[in-house]
Each structure stands twice: as C-alpha cells, then as structure tokens.
Amino acid sequence: MPLGILFVCSGNICRSPMAEGVFRTMAEREGVAESFYLDSAGTLAGHVGQPPTPLGADVAARRGYDVSRHRARLVVAADIDRFDYILGMDRGHVAELRWMATRSTMDRVQLLTAFAPQVGVVDITDPYRGTRADYERALDLIEAGCRGLLRALLPYVRKAI
C-alpha cells in the first residue's frame, strides 16, 4: 500500500507543487516512486485551477523537476484522513491544517523542514511575486526537506517492496 504524502502551501502555485515535483523525482531516482501517492494543495482558494507560477516552474525545471502539469487545488478536511504525511511549508500552514485534523490524525501534520533540521530554518518563505533568488532559496530548502523525508521513509518502503 503506497504511503500518501500531501505538500501544502498557501496558493498551491509555488512551494507545494515544487515540493511534490522534487519528492516525485527523488523517489523515481531511488526506484521507489510506486511506493508513494503524492499530491499538493493550498490553504487559500484564490488560485484554484491555475498552473504553477512561471518563475517557479522555470526554477524547478532548471533543476530537473517537472511541475508543468500541476493545477492548484484547495486542501480539504478529507485530505487529512487520506494522506499519511501532510507537510506544511510554514508554521501558518501547519496551524491551519491542525485545525482541520482530528485528535487521531493531528500527528500527520508536520513542517517539511522538520526533515531537514541541518538547514536551521523553520519556515520556507513564500517566493510568490518575488525574485528568481527567492524561488531558488525556497527550492534549496524544499530539496533539503524532501531529501530528509525520503531518507526517513526509505527503510519502510524498501522493506515493503
């Protein structure tokens, strides 16, 4: 049974689609992509149906991550039950997601950076309407978090294969 991972940011057009693309690519490179069910969503409805920002898609593509087919969607309470890991990009997302969770599902909600304590950053700052450097910095942190997450989950998924 694949592990479900949901990446969450505000509008679902920058950080969370990049995180989904990064994790998917890393899992494919490890040969364990079929061990995961991946998706991303946003806490704000303002961008539902839209593709990733052009700058975000370009920055991701230059590092080998394809996010071009993504379309933004709103996170819903059913997602908390459906996914094993719900990973917010900042503390605000985690707080909103925990309001949606039940007592028994609250521990599924975490910060992506919890899997990369070595970076010394808690929140992945929103690059929306920012510069290329802002997107690059966000992607650096997303890559570190996804690498740590995959490293943490590999023993479990390899055991199941």
ZATI-701408 format. One line per field, with one value per atom (N, C-alpha, C): residue number from 1; x, y, z; atom name; residue in one letter. Coordinates in nm, 3 decimals, always signed. Each point is the difference from the previous one (the first is absolute). Layout:
<recs>
resi	NUM_...
x	X_...
y	Y_...
z	Z_...
name	CA_...
resn	A_...
</recs>
This chain:
<recs>
resi	1_1_1_2_2_2_3_3_3_4_4_4_5_5_5_6_6_6_7_7_7_8_8_8_9_9_9_10_10_10_11_11_11_12_12_12_13_13_13_14_14_14_15_15_15_16_16_16_17_17_17_18_18_18_19_19_19_20_20_20_21_21_21_22_22_22_23_23_23_24_24_24_25_25_25_26_26_26_27_27_27_28_28_28_29_29_29_30_30_30_31_31_31_32_32_32_33_33_33_34_34_34_35_35_35_36_36_36_37_37_37_38_38_38_39_39_39_40_40_40_41_41_41_42_42_42_43_43_43_44_44_44_45_45_45_46_46_46_47_47_47_48_48_48_49_49_49_50_50_50_51_51_51_52_52_52_53_53_53_54_54_54_55_55_55_56_56_56_57_57_57_58_58_58_59_59_59_60_60_60_61_61_61_62_62_62_63_63_63_64_64_64_65_65_65_66_66_66_67_67_67_68_68_68_69_69_69_70_70_70_71_71_71_72_72_72_73_73_73_74_74_74_75_75_75_76_76_76_77_77_77_78_78_78_79_79_79_80_80_80_81_81_81_82_82_82_83_83_83_84_84_84_85_85_85_86_86_86_87_87_87_88_88_88_89_89_89_90_90_90_91_91_91_92_92_92_93_93_93_94_94_94_95_95_95_96_96_96_97_97_97_98_98_98_99_99_99_100_100_100_101_101_101_102_102_102_103_103_103_104_104_104_105_105_105_106_106_106_107_107_107_108_108_108_109_109_109_110_110_110_111_111_111_112_112_112_113_113_113_114_114_114_115_115_115_116_116_116_117_117_117_118_118_118_119_119_119_120_120_120_121_121_121_122_122_122_123_123_123_124_124_124_125_125_125_126_126_126_127_127_127_128_128_128_129_129_129_130_130_130_131_131_131_132_132_132_133_133_133_134_134_134_135_135_135_136_136_136_137_137_137_138_138_138_139_139_139_140_140_140_141_141_141_142_142_142_143_143_143_144_144_144_145_145_145_146_146_146_147_147_147_148_148_148_149_149_149_150_150_150_151_151_151_152_152_152_153_153_153_154_154_154_155_155_155_156_156_156_157_157_157_158_158_158_159_159_159_160_160_160_161_161_161
x	+0.084_-0.084_+0.089_-0.014_+0.085_-0.025_+0.105_-0.011_-0.047_-0.099_-0.051_+0.070_+0.048_+0.068_-0.065_-0.045_-0.061_+0.087_+0.044_+0.078_-0.095_+0.009_-0.097_+0.071_-0.047_+0.043_-0.123_+0.017_-0.114_-0.088_+0.053_-0.081_+0.015_+0.095_+0.028_+0.048_+0.076_+0.057_+0.152_+0.060_+0.146_+0.064_+0.000_+0.077_-0.052_-0.129_-0.047_+0.008_-0.029_+0.021_+0.148_+0.087_+0.143_+0.038_-0.052_+0.031_-0.050_-0.120_-0.053_+0.089_+0.041_+0.087_+0.136_+0.057_+0.131_-0.008_-0.099_-0.010_-0.025_-0.088_-0.030_+0.127_+0.078_+0.123_+0.101_+0.015_+0.094_-0.042_-0.129_-0.050_+0.020_-0.020_+0.024_+0.146_+0.088_+0.145_+0.043_-0.071_+0.029_-0.070_-0.087_-0.073_-0.115_-0.053_-0.108_-0.123_-0.013_-0.111_-0.136_-0.014_-0.129_-0.036_+0.092_-0.026_-0.071_-0.023_-0.059_-0.116_-0.098_-0.109_+0.022_+0.025_+0.038_-0.103_-0.012_-0.087_+0.044_-0.057_+0.023_-0.128_-0.011_-0.121_+0.034_-0.095_+0.020_-0.106_+0.033_-0.094_-0.090_+0.032_-0.079_-0.060_-0.124_-0.071_+0.028_+0.075_+0.017_+0.064_+0.071_+0.070_-0.048_-0.108_-0.049_-0.012_+0.055_-0.004_+0.116_+0.080_+0.111_+0.126_+0.086_+0.129_+0.097_+0.115_+0.103_+0.043_+0.056_+0.051_+0.107_+0.009_+0.101_+0.142_+0.032_+0.134_+0.026_-0.099_+0.014_+0.018_-0.079_+0.012_+0.137_+0.050_+0.130_+0.113_-0.003_+0.104_+0.001_-0.117_-0.009_+0.053_-0.041_+0.042_+0.151_+0.062_+0.146_+0.074_-0.068_+0.062_-0.051_-0.080_-0.043_-0.133_-0.082_-0.130_-0.112_-0.088_-0.110_-0.125_-0.047_-0.124_-0.104_+0.025_-0.082_-0.145_-0.026_-0.137_-0.084_+0.062_-0.070_-0.107_-0.110_-0.104_-0.036_-0.008_-0.023_-0.136_-0.001_-0.125_+0.005_-0.117_-0.015_+0.008_+0.072_+0.003_-0.137_-0.045_-0.129_+0.021_-0.096_+0.012_+0.022_-0.060_+0.016_+0.146_+0.079_+0.142_+0.074_-0.040_+0.068_-0.017_-0.115_-0.024_+0.067_+0.007_+0.047_+0.151_+0.074_+0.146_+0.066_+0.113_+0.077_+0.086_+0.049_+0.084_-0.060_-0.027_-0.049_+0.105_+0.072_+0.118_-0.019_-0.007_-0.014_+0.134_-0.004_+0.123_+0.037_-0.097_+0.032_-0.094_+0.028_-0.078_-0.146_-0.028_-0.138_-0.080_+0.061_-0.068_-0.025_+0.100_-0.015_-0.113_-0.008_-0.108_-0.137_-0.013_-0.128_-0.035_+0.098_-0.024_-0.038_+0.061_-0.033_-0.142_-0.053_-0.140_-0.091_+0.045_-0.082_+0.011_+0.106_+0.026_-0.082_-0.017_-0.060_+0.114_-0.037_+0.102_+0.085_-0.062_+0.073_+0.083_-0.023_+0.077_+0.093_-0.002_+0.079_+0.150_+0.050_+0.144_+0.045_-0.091_+0.036_+0.047_-0.038_+0.032_+0.135_+0.093_+0.134_+0.053_+0.108_+0.074_+0.093_+0.012_+0.096_+0.142_+0.029_+0.136_+0.034_-0.099_+0.030_+0.088_+0.001_+0.081_+0.137_+0.029_+0.130_+0.046_+0.016_+0.038_+0.135_+0.084_+0.133_-0.004_-0.110_-0.007_-0.023_-0.046_-0.019_-0.111_-0.097_-0.113_-0.128_-0.099_-0.128_-0.099_-0.016_-0.096_+0.069_-0.061_+0.045_-0.078_+0.068_-0.063_-0.065_-0.117_-0.075_+0.070_+0.039_+0.067_-0.096_-0.130_-0.099_+0.024_+0.005_+0.027_+0.141_+0.085_+0.138_+0.092_+0.127_+0.104_+0.038_+0.079_+0.053_+0.076_+0.074_+0.077_-0.093_-0.117_-0.097_-0.048_-0.027_-0.043_+0.113_+0.121_+0.116_+0.018_-0.012_+0.016_-0.109_-0.123_-0.110_+0.026_+0.047_+0.026_+0.116_+0.101_+0.110_-0.055_-0.088_-0.057_-0.094_-0.077_-0.090_+0.081_+0.108_+0.084_+0.056_+0.046_+0.054_-0.108_-0.119_-0.110_-0.041_-0.010_-0.039_+0.106_+0.126_+0.109_-0.009_-0.022_-0.012_-0.123_-0.111_-0.122_+0.020_+0.056_+0.022_+0.096_+0.105_+0.096_-0.070_-0.092_-0.073_-0.095_-0.056_-0.101_+0.056_+0.120_+0.057_+0.005_+0.039_+0.002_-0.137_-0.106_-0.134_-0.049_+0.027_-0.050_+0.084_+0.128_+0.085_-0.038_-0.037_-0.043_-0.128_-0.087_-0.130_+0.013_+0.108_+0.016_+0.032
y	-0.118_+0.118_+0.124_+0.087_+0.120_+0.095_+0.070_+0.104_+0.127_+0.066_+0.125_+0.120_+0.089_+0.121_+0.119_+0.095_+0.123_+0.118_+0.078_+0.121_+0.119_+0.089_+0.110_+0.135_+0.097_+0.139_+0.088_+0.126_+0.092_-0.016_+0.035_-0.002_-0.124_-0.086_-0.123_+0.030_+0.110_+0.034_+0.022_-0.010_+0.020_-0.117_+0.012_-0.092_-0.143_-0.021_-0.139_-0.075_+0.061_-0.076_-0.029_+0.093_-0.028_-0.118_-0.002_-0.109_-0.134_+0.000_-0.124_-0.046_+0.092_-0.035_-0.048_+0.065_-0.041_-0.140_-0.022_-0.131_-0.110_+0.026_-0.099_-0.038_+0.100_-0.025_-0.076_+0.037_-0.070_-0.146_-0.023_-0.136_-0.082_+0.062_-0.069_-0.038_+0.090_-0.027_-0.113_-0.015_-0.108_-0.130_+0.006_-0.119_-0.038_+0.097_-0.030_+0.088_+0.059_+0.093_-0.065_-0.127_-0.068_-0.027_+0.030_-0.017_+0.120_+0.104_+0.124_+0.046_+0.059_+0.072_+0.146_+0.086_+0.139_+0.097_+0.111_+0.108_+0.127_+0.113_+0.125_+0.080_+0.094_+0.081_+0.130_+0.093_+0.129_+0.028_+0.090_+0.038_+0.116_+0.065_+0.113_-0.038_+0.041_-0.040_+0.090_+0.106_+0.100_-0.046_-0.111_-0.045_-0.136_-0.051_-0.133_-0.009_-0.109_-0.025_+0.059_+0.084_+0.065_-0.087_+0.018_-0.071_+0.067_-0.062_+0.062_+0.135_+0.085_+0.127_-0.029_+0.082_-0.024_-0.005_+0.089_+0.001_-0.125_-0.043_-0.123_-0.122_-0.007_-0.113_+0.001_+0.119_+0.010_-0.039_+0.051_-0.034_-0.150_-0.060_-0.145_-0.076_+0.042_-0.071_+0.006_+0.111_+0.013_-0.097_-0.046_-0.100_-0.142_-0.014_-0.134_-0.045_+0.093_-0.035_+0.057_-0.086_+0.043_+0.022_+0.123_+0.033_+0.057_-0.011_+0.067_-0.049_-0.123_-0.053_+0.030_+0.054_+0.030_+0.107_-0.018_+0.102_+0.014_+0.123_+0.027_-0.050_-0.047_-0.041_+0.039_+0.003_+0.036_-0.126_+0.009_-0.112_-0.010_-0.123_-0.024_-0.095_-0.001_-0.083_-0.147_-0.049_-0.141_-0.034_+0.100_-0.024_-0.045_+0.050_-0.035_-0.149_-0.054_-0.143_-0.084_+0.054_-0.076_-0.015_+0.097_-0.001_-0.037_-0.070_-0.040_+0.114_+0.084_+0.115_+0.123_+0.104_+0.126_+0.104_+0.052_+0.080_+0.145_+0.087_+0.142_+0.065_+0.108_+0.072_+0.101_+0.039_+0.090_-0.025_+0.063_-0.023_+0.041_+0.098_+0.040_-0.111_-0.068_-0.112_-0.112_-0.030_-0.108_+0.033_+0.124_+0.039_-0.018_+0.044_-0.016_-0.147_-0.079_-0.143_-0.073_+0.039_-0.066_+0.033_+0.117_+0.032_-0.095_-0.048_-0.090_-0.145_-0.029_-0.139_-0.037_-0.130_-0.051_-0.031_-0.033_-0.035_-0.119_-0.094_-0.119_+0.024_+0.109_+0.025_+0.120_+0.068_+0.122_-0.023_-0.116_-0.026_-0.019_-0.011_-0.011_+0.133_+0.108_+0.135_+0.042_+0.035_+0.040_+0.106_+0.061_+0.089_-0.082_+0.037_-0.069_+0.017_+0.115_+0.025_-0.086_-0.063_-0.091_-0.115_-0.027_-0.108_+0.050_+0.127_+0.058_+0.096_-0.050_+0.091_+0.067_-0.059_+0.055_+0.136_+0.034_+0.129_+0.116_-0.030_+0.104_+0.098_-0.045_+0.084_-0.075_+0.071_-0.061_+0.020_+0.124_+0.033_+0.016_-0.057_+0.023_+0.122_+0.110_+0.127_-0.007_+0.060_+0.000_+0.088_-0.057_+0.079_+0.073_-0.020_+0.058_+0.150_+0.041_+0.139_+0.045_-0.096_+0.033_-0.015_+0.000_-0.010_-0.147_-0.020_-0.134_-0.051_+0.086_-0.040_-0.049_+0.062_-0.044_-0.143_-0.026_-0.135_-0.101_+0.041_-0.090_-0.036_+0.097_-0.024_-0.094_+0.025_-0.089_-0.141_-0.012_-0.134_-0.068_+0.075_-0.058_-0.067_+0.070_-0.052_-0.117_+0.009_-0.109_-0.126_+0.017_-0.116_-0.063_+0.080_-0.053_-0.075_+0.058_-0.067_-0.129_+0.001_-0.121_-0.109_+0.040_-0.097_-0.068_+0.080_-0.054_-0.087_+0.041_-0.079_-0.134_+0.002_-0.125_-0.091_+0.058_-0.078_-0.065_+0.073_-0.054_-0.112_+0.007_-0.097_-0.119_+0.012_-0.109_-0.134_-0.006_-0.133_-0.067_+0.078_-0.055_-0.047_+0.081_-0.037_-0.111_-0.004_-0.108_-0.133_+0.006_-0.119_-0.057_+0.090_-0.040_-0.052_+0.036_-0.040_-0.148
z	+0.000_+0.000_+0.000_-0.099_-0.006_+0.117_+0.040_+0.102_-0.068_+0.058_-0.054_+0.062_-0.087_+0.047_-0.070_+0.080_-0.050_+0.042_-0.098_+0.026_-0.007_+0.099_+0.011_+0.015_-0.081_+0.017_-0.009_-0.026_+0.000_-0.124_-0.117_-0.122_-0.085_+0.034_-0.075_-0.142_-0.012_-0.131_+0.006_+0.117_+0.013_+0.076_+0.131_+0.084_-0.003_+0.022_+0.009_-0.133_-0.117_-0.122_-0.026_+0.041_-0.014_+0.090_+0.122_+0.092_-0.054_-0.055_-0.059_-0.115_-0.087_-0.112_+0.045_+0.099_+0.053_+0.060_+0.086_+0.065_-0.103_-0.096_-0.104_-0.075_-0.040_-0.074_+0.085_+0.125_+0.089_+0.019_+0.018_+0.017_-0.127_-0.116_-0.128_-0.013_+0.034_-0.009_+0.093_+0.112_+0.095_-0.039_-0.100_-0.043_+0.091_+0.075_+0.095_-0.022_-0.117_-0.026_+0.022_-0.035_+0.015_+0.147_+0.089_+0.143_+0.061_-0.082_+0.051_-0.085_+0.068_-0.064_+0.037_-0.099_+0.026_-0.054_+0.070_-0.046_+0.073_-0.041_+0.071_-0.004_+0.093_+0.012_+0.071_-0.001_+0.063_+0.104_+0.091_+0.104_-0.042_-0.112_-0.052_-0.135_-0.023_-0.122_-0.121_+0.016_-0.105_-0.129_+0.001_-0.121_-0.051_+0.053_-0.040_-0.151_-0.055_-0.143_-0.078_+0.063_-0.070_+0.000_-0.101_-0.002_+0.097_+0.020_+0.083_-0.060_+0.082_-0.051_-0.105_-0.104_-0.104_+0.056_+0.091_+0.058_+0.083_+0.076_+0.078_-0.089_-0.106_-0.093_-0.068_-0.035_-0.065_+0.093_+0.123_+0.097_+0.026_+0.015_+0.021_-0.121_-0.120_-0.123_-0.017_+0.034_-0.015_+0.092_+0.104_+0.089_-0.029_-0.104_-0.040_+0.056_+0.048_+0.057_-0.089_-0.046_-0.086_+0.083_+0.004_+0.072_-0.096_-0.129_-0.101_-0.006_+0.036_-0.008_+0.125_+0.099_+0.127_-0.019_+0.071_+0.010_+0.148_+0.046_+0.142_+0.046_+0.124_+0.063_+0.146_+0.061_+0.140_+0.086_+0.110_+0.094_+0.067_+0.022_+0.065_+0.118_+0.090_+0.120_-0.032_-0.107_-0.038_-0.031_-0.042_-0.027_+0.126_+0.113_+0.125_+0.028_-0.031_+0.018_-0.108_-0.120_-0.117_-0.007_+0.051_-0.013_+0.132_-0.011_+0.118_+0.054_-0.091_+0.034_-0.067_+0.077_-0.052_+0.042_-0.098_+0.029_-0.042_+0.099_-0.024_-0.025_-0.077_-0.032_+0.107_+0.082_+0.111_+0.118_+0.111_+0.122_-0.015_-0.082_-0.024_-0.066_-0.096_-0.065_+0.099_+0.080_+0.099_+0.097_+0.045_+0.092_-0.066_-0.125_-0.070_-0.020_-0.036_-0.024_+0.129_+0.110_+0.127_+0.044_-0.039_+0.028_-0.076_-0.114_-0.082_+0.047_+0.073_+0.042_+0.123_+0.016_+0.122_+0.098_+0.120_+0.099_-0.049_-0.068_-0.045_-0.126_-0.072_-0.123_+0.011_+0.112_+0.016_-0.019_+0.039_-0.012_-0.145_-0.093_-0.142_-0.056_+0.066_-0.046_+0.059_-0.089_+0.042_-0.094_+0.038_-0.089_-0.087_-0.127_-0.087_+0.054_+0.056_+0.051_+0.122_+0.060_+0.112_-0.046_-0.130_-0.056_-0.045_+0.025_-0.036_+0.110_+0.122_+0.109_-0.022_-0.083_-0.025_-0.069_-0.067_-0.069_+0.097_+0.120_+0.101_-0.032_-0.080_-0.040_+0.033_+0.049_+0.032_-0.116_-0.044_-0.104_-0.135_-0.103_-0.137_-0.049_-0.012_-0.035_-0.138_-0.011_-0.125_-0.103_-0.115_-0.103_-0.094_+0.016_-0.090_-0.019_-0.123_-0.040_+0.037_+0.032_+0.034_-0.119_+0.029_-0.102_-0.025_-0.104_-0.028_+0.122_+0.064_+0.119_+0.111_+0.015_+0.100_-0.030_-0.127_-0.041_+0.018_-0.034_+0.017_+0.147_+0.088_+0.144_+0.051_-0.043_+0.040_-0.051_-0.123_-0.055_+0.070_+0.041_+0.079_+0.127_+0.070_+0.124_-0.026_-0.107_-0.038_-0.033_-0.075_-0.032_+0.128_+0.092_+0.126_+0.077_+0.009_+0.070_-0.068_-0.131_-0.074_+0.010_-0.005_+0.017_+0.137_+0.103_+0.135_+0.016_-0.059_+0.006_-0.070_-0.119_-0.072_+0.077_+0.055_+0.079_+0.120_+0.062_+0.116_-0.040_-0.120_-0.043_-0.077_-0.055_-0.080_+0.072_+0.126_+0.066_+0.001_+0.013_+0.005_-0.137_-0.101_-0.133_-0.061_+0.027_-0.053_+0.065_+0.125_+0.072_-0.061_-0.047_-0.056_-0.145_-0.068_-0.141_-0.012
name	N_CA_C_N_CA_C_N_CA_C_N_CA_C_N_CA_C_N_CA_C_N_CA_C_N_CA_C_N_CA_C_N_CA_C_N_CA_C_N_CA_C_N_CA_C_N_CA_C_N_CA_C_N_CA_C_N_CA_C_N_CA_C_N_CA_C_N_CA_C_N_CA_C_N_CA_C_N_CA_C_N_CA_C_N_CA_C_N_CA_C_N_CA_C_N_CA_C_N_CA_C_N_CA_C_N_CA_C_N_CA_C_N_CA_C_N_CA_C_N_CA_C_N_CA_C_N_CA_C_N_CA_C_N_CA_C_N_CA_C_N_CA_C_N_CA_C_N_CA_C_N_CA_C_N_CA_C_N_CA_C_N_CA_C_N_CA_C_N_CA_C_N_CA_C_N_CA_C_N_CA_C_N_CA_C_N_CA_C_N_CA_C_N_CA_C_N_CA_C_N_CA_C_N_CA_C_N_CA_C_N_CA_C_N_CA_C_N_CA_C_N_CA_C_N_CA_C_N_CA_C_N_CA_C_N_CA_C_N_CA_C_N_CA_C_N_CA_C_N_CA_C_N_CA_C_N_CA_C_N_CA_C_N_CA_C_N_CA_C_N_CA_C_N_CA_C_N_CA_C_N_CA_C_N_CA_C_N_CA_C_N_CA_C_N_CA_C_N_CA_C_N_CA_C_N_CA_C_N_CA_C_N_CA_C_N_CA_C_N_CA_C_N_CA_C_N_CA_C_N_CA_C_N_CA_C_N_CA_C_N_CA_C_N_CA_C_N_CA_C_N_CA_C_N_CA_C_N_CA_C_N_CA_C_N_CA_C_N_CA_C_N_CA_C_N_CA_C_N_CA_C_N_CA_C_N_CA_C_N_CA_C_N_CA_C_N_CA_C_N_CA_C_N_CA_C_N_CA_C_N_CA_C_N_CA_C_N_CA_C_N_CA_C_N_CA_C_N_CA_C_N_CA_C_N_CA_C_N_CA_C_N_CA_C_N_CA_C_N_CA_C_N_CA_C_N_CA_C_N_CA_C_N_CA_C_N_CA_C_N_CA_C_N_CA_C_N_CA_C_N_CA_C_N_CA_C_N_CA_C_N_CA_C_N_CA_C_N_CA_C_N_CA_C_N_CA_C_N_CA_C_N_CA_C_N_CA_C_N_CA_C_N_CA_C_N_CA_C_N_CA_C_N_CA_C_N_CA_C_N_CA_C_N_CA_C_N_CA_C_N_CA_C_N_CA_C_N_CA_C_N_CA_C
resn	M_M_M_P_P_P_L_L_L_G_G_G_I_I_I_L_L_L_F_F_F_V_V_V_C_C_C_S_S_S_G_G_G_N_N_N_I_I_I_C_C_C_R_R_R_S_S_S_P_P_P_M_M_M_A_A_A_E_E_E_G_G_G_V_V_V_F_F_F_R_R_R_T_T_T_M_M_M_A_A_A_E_E_E_R_R_R_E_E_E_G_G_G_V_V_V_A_A_A_E_E_E_S_S_S_F_F_F_Y_Y_Y_L_L_L_D_D_D_S_S_S_A_A_A_G_G_G_T_T_T_L_L_L_A_A_A_G_G_G_H_H_H_V_V_V_G_G_G_Q_Q_Q_P_P_P_P_P_P_T_T_T_P_P_P_L_L_L_G_G_G_A_A_A_D_D_D_V_V_V_A_A_A_A_A_A_R_R_R_R_R_R_G_G_G_Y_Y_Y_D_D_D_V_V_V_S_S_S_R_R_R_H_H_H_R_R_R_A_A_A_R_R_R_L_L_L_V_V_V_V_V_V_A_A_A_A_A_A_D_D_D_I_I_I_D_D_D_R_R_R_F_F_F_D_D_D_Y_Y_Y_I_I_I_L_L_L_G_G_G_M_M_M_D_D_D_R_R_R_G_G_G_H_H_H_V_V_V_A_A_A_E_E_E_L_L_L_R_R_R_W_W_W_M_M_M_A_A_A_T_T_T_R_R_R_S_S_S_T_T_T_M_M_M_D_D_D_R_R_R_V_V_V_Q_Q_Q_L_L_L_L_L_L_T_T_T_A_A_A_F_F_F_A_A_A_P_P_P_Q_Q_Q_V_V_V_G_G_G_V_V_V_V_V_V_D_D_D_I_I_I_T_T_T_D_D_D_P_P_P_Y_Y_Y_R_R_R_G_G_G_T_T_T_R_R_R_A_A_A_D_D_D_Y_Y_Y_E_E_E_R_R_R_A_A_A_L_L_L_D_D_D_L_L_L_I_I_I_E_E_E_A_A_A_G_G_G_C_C_C_R_R_R_G_G_G_L_L_L_L_L_L_R_R_R_A_A_A_L_L_L_L_L_L_P_P_P_Y_Y_Y_V_V_V_R_R_R_K_K_K_A_A_A_I_I_I
</recs>
